[in-house]
Amino acid sequence: MSRRLDCQVLVTRESSSTMIRLFFLQLLFLSIPVSAEHPDAVVGPKQGSLVIVGGGGPDRQFPHVFEKFVELAGGKKAHIVIVPTAASSDPNYNYQRSPAVSLAKRLGVAEVSVLHTHDRKEANTEKFVKPLSKAMGVWFGGGRQWRFTKAYGGTRTEKEFHKVLERGGVIGGSSAGATIQGSFLARGDTRGNTIMVGNVQRGFGFMRNTAIDQHLIARGREKDLLKVLEDPKGKMRKEFDRAEMLGIGIDEDVAIVVKGDQFEVIGKEKGAVLVYDPKSWKKETPDEKKWVTLINGQKYDLKARKVLE
């Protein structure tokens, strides 16, 4: 009888111990931050988010948009990496002068790193990509977007950019830093930025099957993405599926925040984002009817290709 009681007590103690361990494991699981996941996303990121800005303008909304980027990266405690490579090809250029660097510091971000090289060999080294290993936010500055592709396209660095999204981080950028986020690189020609389908065509593809343009209305560029999506001279490489491509044009002081297959327009009150969907066009569709216009606060479904009410 005594042995049976001892066994019962032992079983009870082990059961209690197991339950306690399970309880603390549940608490540990609940304390781990869960990143936003969108496994069915076909255009936007499957994890993480994007902040895509059409460039700075006279309304100076950039600081407010950048604050949203910092928030998505984790707030003041975040580790943010600024990539100013598009600004210049001059080896003597001071890349630390990036407006995003000073703004991040002014907002009190705990750790701000500047990542820059024009040397593809360096971009493939473990030492160079180390700052990206713990980053929850990467910001691409303005300039000429082809410089990003020339420096980092297909390298270890580009892979690390994508890993930031995979762990639930945020990728942001303005002007050239907006265009590089698409799969097709509009205005990517090294000879001049008025050539829409040029000699550098691959973006980083944080948004799949897209071409992104910036400074749109401020510089009278509303019809320029038609040259990409219609490609009348047949210059677009076969690796791009033009039939499935969306065009997204963003005005100055305006941004889209992309999560999965939806984006929301933020920024100046009277700013606009234009979305070009070739699937909706007919032969008789005039150029002026080949885009839909979204304003501050409106949302768009990239998968369904429609404005959300």
N, C-alpha and C positions, 0 to 999 in steps of 0.2 A: 504493500500500500504506500509506504514511504517513498519507494523508488518511483512509483507512478506519479505521486505528487511532485517529486523533484523534477521529473520530466516535463510535467505540465507547467511548472514554474519556469523552467528553462525555455520552453517553447514560447510562453507568454513574453518573457524578457526579449527573446530574439525577434518576436513579432513587433514588439514595441520599438525595439531598436531600428528595425527595418522601416517602420512607419515614420520614425523621426528623421531617418536619412532621406526618405522620399519627400518629406515635408520641406527639408532644407534644399533639396535638389529643385523642387518646384519654385521656391523663393529665388534661387539662383537663376533659373531659367527666365522667370518673370522680370528679373533685374537687368537682363541683357537687352540692349536696344535692338529692335527689329527694323531692318531697313525696308523701305517701300519696294515691293516686288510687283512686277507686271509681266508675268511670264508669257502672256499672249500678245505682247506688244509687237507690232510689225514695222512701225516707223520709229517711235520714240524708244528711250532706254528701257530695258527690262528691269533694271534696278537703278536706284538713284534718280537724279533729276538734272535738268539743264536750265541755265539762265542765258538767254541769247539776246544781246542788245544791239540795236541798229546803229550804234555810234552816239557820241556826245553831241549835243546841240545847244542852242542858246537858252533853253529852259533849264538846263543843268539838273536833270533828273537822275543823272548817273549815280550820285551818292546814295540816293534812296533805293535804286535798283541794286546797287552793290551791297547794301545792307541786307537785302533779301538773299543774295548769294551767301553772305556770311551766316545768316540764320540757318540756311539749309545745310551749311557745312558743319554746324554744331555750335554756332555762336562764338563768343569771345574766346572760349577754350579751344577752338578749332586750330588745326594745323593747315595752313593754306599755302599753296605753291603758285607763284606768279610766273608766267612764261611770256616775256616781252620780245621774243625773237623776231617777230614780224616788223618791229620798229625800224630796223636798219640792217644793212650789210656791212657797215663800217666797223672794223674791229676795235676802233677807239671810241665807239659810241658808249655812253654811260647807261647801261640797261637798268641800273638801280634807280634811275629817275622815273620809272614807270608810275603813272598816276595811281594805279591800283595798289602799288606798294605803300605809298604814303597814306592812301585812304584806309587801307587795312590797318595800318599802325594807328591812325587817328581814331579808328573804331575800337581800338583796344584788343585786336586779335592777338592771342598769346604767342603764336609762332608763325612767322611769315618768311618764306624762303623764295629766293629768285632763282629760277632754273633757265639757263641759256647756253646754247652753243650753236655754231654753224657747222661743226665737225661731226659727221655721222658716225665716225668711229668712236668718238667720245660719247655720243648718244646711246651707244650699245654697251657701255661699261656699267658694271655694278655700282661703282662709286658715284657716277653721274645720276643714276636713277634713285639713289638711296632716299633723298628727300620725299620722293613720291610714295615710298613704301608705307608711310603712316599718314599721308595727307588725306583729308576728307573734302578738300576743295581745290580745284585747279582753275586758274583764271588765265585766259589768253588775251593779250593786249592787241592794240590796233597796229596798222601798218600795211604791209603787203602779205596777203595770206599764203602765197606760194612759198614764202620763206619757212613757214611751219612745216609744210610737206617736204621741202628740200632737206631740212635739218632732221626731222623726226619720223617721216613717213616710212613705215615698215621696220622701224628699229625697236629695240627693247624699250625705249622711252615711250613710244606710242602704245605699246602693250600695257605699260604701267598706267597711262592715262585711262585706258578702258577699265583697268582693275579698280580705279577710284570709284567708278560708277558701280562696278560689281559688288563692292562692299557697302553700297548705299550712300556714297558721297555725291558731290555736285560738281559739274563742269560748267564754267561760265566764260563769257567772252564778249567783247565789244568790237564792232566794225570788222576788221580782218579776223578777230577772235570769234565773231559770230559765223562768218562764212565757212571757216575751217570745220565747224561742227556738222556740216552736211556731208553727204557721201560724194556729191559732185562739187568741185571747187569752181564756183562762178568767179569771173574776173581773175582767174589764176594764171594769166599769161605773164611771163617775166618781162615782156617788152612794153607792157602798159595795161592799166586797169580798165580800159574801155573795151578790151577784147573779152567777150563773155565766155567763149569756148576756146581756151588757149592751150599752151604747151604743157601746163601743169593742171591736171584735171581731178586728181584724187584728194578728197578731204579726209578727215578722220572718221567720218561715218557714225558719230554719236547719234545722229538721226539718219536712219536708212532711207534710201531712195528719195533724197531731197537735194535741192539746190537752194542755197540761202543767199539773199542779197541784203545790203544795208544802205544807210543814208538815203532811203528810198525816195520819199516825196521831197525832202529838202534839196535833193540834187536832180529831181526830175527823172528818176529811173524807173517809173512805173511799168514801162513796156520792155525794159531790158531783159527780164527773165524769159520773155517769149523767145528770145534768140537762143536760149539754152533749151527750152522745152520743145521748140519746133526744130531747132538745129538745121536751118535751111541749107547750110553749106556742108552738112554731113561730117563735121569735125569731131563729134563726140565718139569716144572709144567704145568698142563693143562690150566692154566689161560693165557698162552702165545700162540699166533697163529704162530707157527714156519713156516707154509706154506706161510705166508704173510710177514715174517720178512726179513729186510735188514740188512746186516752187513756193518759197516763203520769202516775202519782201518786208523788211522791218524799217520803219522810219527812225530818225534820230530821237533820242530821249525816250524811246519805247523799247520794251523787251517782251519776250514770251518766256514763261516758266513752263517747262515741259516735264510731265510725269507720265510715264507709260505712253499711251497713245492719245493723250490730251494735252493741250496747252491753254494757258490763260494769258491775256494781254495785260501788262502792267506798264506804268510810266506816266508820261504827261497826258493830261485829260483829253486833248484833241489830237493825240497821236494815232497812228494807224498801222495795222499789219495787213498786208495783202497776201492772199493764198491763191495760187494758180493751179488748177486741176485740169490737165489736158483731157481726162476722161469725160469731162462734162462739155467739151467743146464740139461744135459741129462746123462743117466747112464754111457755113455762112455767118458764124459767130464773129462779130467785129472785135478788134483788139481790146476796146474799152470794156467789153463784157467778159473778158477772159480771166477775171479775178473777182474774188469776194473780199470785202473790206471788213475788218474787225477793229473795234475801238477798245479803249481801256475797260477792263472788267469782263469782256466777252471771252468765251471759250470755244475751242475747236476740237473736233474728234478727228484725229489723223487717220484712223483706221476706216471709219465710216465716211470720211471726207465730207464733213458737214459742220456748219456752225451749230453749237448747242444753245438751245433757248434757256 
